Amino acid sequence: MAMTARVKDELSRLNVTRPCCRKAEVSSMLRFAGGLHIVGGRIVVEAELDTAAAARRLRAHIQDMYGQPSDLMVLAAGGLRRTSRYVVRVTQDGEALARQTGLVDLRGRPVRGLPPRVVNGAVCDAEAAWRGAFLAHGSLTEPGRSCSMEVTCPGPEVALALVGAARRLELSAKAREVRGVDRVVIRDGDAIGAMLTRLGAHDAVLAWEERRVRREVRATANRLANFDDANLRRSARAAVAAGARVQRALEILGEDVPEHLRVAGELRLEHRQASLEELGALAEVPMTKDAVAGRIRRLLAMADKRAAELGIPGTEANLTEDMLDA
């Protein structure tokens, strides 16, 4: 199950007993998923949700807290709708419900943000507001490089109110407009886990954290493997380049090569991709890698000096572009 569906499923089954929290959740769900319509001169309250469980939860809260019956309609998938949608509609005394839930003020004007009693309520009301907002229009991406918890908002005032609710929960959220749509986003992994815990999605947060840790471990392992592989490739290219220079040095010096330098040079030619430490171990009289490096360095310097005296190409004449990249 996708993380968004998993969180919404758990939140839809969460048992909330405090009346203030249930009212704040209803107000938030209607504000984020709902709208007011005038039908036959009467106000009708509607809320369109993407899960049947959330719709049933909203209907139960409206009936229990406000005594208002509601209708449930199912909009089948098709056209622009990829999945079925569930519409909760209150036609009887819709104006009274709109006033009680804070969708309109005492003068009958639509409230542009969240109701004052939710904004100024207790911390549990802020949690309930976020829970209702997520059930209405929230999404949670899989943990990874660009993990995010996001809520689509009906306007900038609602987005700012939701950011303020997150701040009261001591969590950081940002409001932004993307292609003309206002959104509130939480991108920090720890903050997402803390918010899910605050909302009551305890099972979902455990699954999310498990996937997050697995992704981080896998990314670290891949990064280290790529780093080691790149180092090995660079070392191999450098060893091949050194072998090409040694071969040219032996050609330049001919019989004038000191024996101990010739031994080091021949070891490099016989084992072109071996490390200096491995070359030292392969010598008849084992040497340290510093000793091998020193002898090869003196061999190349001697050959380059002789080449300069003779006016011929030095030890780098045999190098190719691939070797120079090392």
Number of C-alpha atoms within 10 A of each C-alpha: 6 10 17 17 17 17 25 25 18 17 24 20 13 13 9 13 8 10 13 18 22 23 24 27 27 25 28 31 27 25 28 27 23 21 18 20 14 12 9 7 7 14 20 20 24 22 21 24 24 20 19 17 18 23 23 15 17 26 20 17 17 21 13 14 13 14 11 18 15 19 11 17 12 14 14 12 11 9 7 6 10 9 13 14 17 21 21 21 20 23 19 15 14 21 20 15 22 23 18 16 24 26 25 19 16 9 7 11 10 15 17 17 21 25 23 12 15 26 19 12 15 14 16 19 23 28 25 28 31 26 27 29 25 25 31 28 19 23 19 22 15 16 22 15 12 10 16 19 24 22 24 24 26 19 16 18 16 24 26 21 22 27 21 18 26 22 13 16 16 12 17 18 23 16 22 17 14 9 6 8 12 20 23 23 22 22 18 16 19 11 17 25 18 16 23 22 16 17 21 20 22 17 13 22 20 14 12 23 16 12 15 18 13 14 16 14 12 12 14 12 12 12 12 12 12 12 11 12 12 12 12 12 13 14 16 18 19 20 22 21 22 24 24 21 25 27 17 22 26 20 13 23 17 11 10 10 18 10 10 12 19 20 17 23 25 16 21 24 19 11 15 19 20 18 16 19 16 16 22 21 15 14 14 8 7 14 17 15 16 12 15 25 16 13 18 26 17 12 24 25 15 16 25 22 14 17 17 11 9 11 9 12 14 20 25 17 11 15 16 11 7 11 17 11 10 14
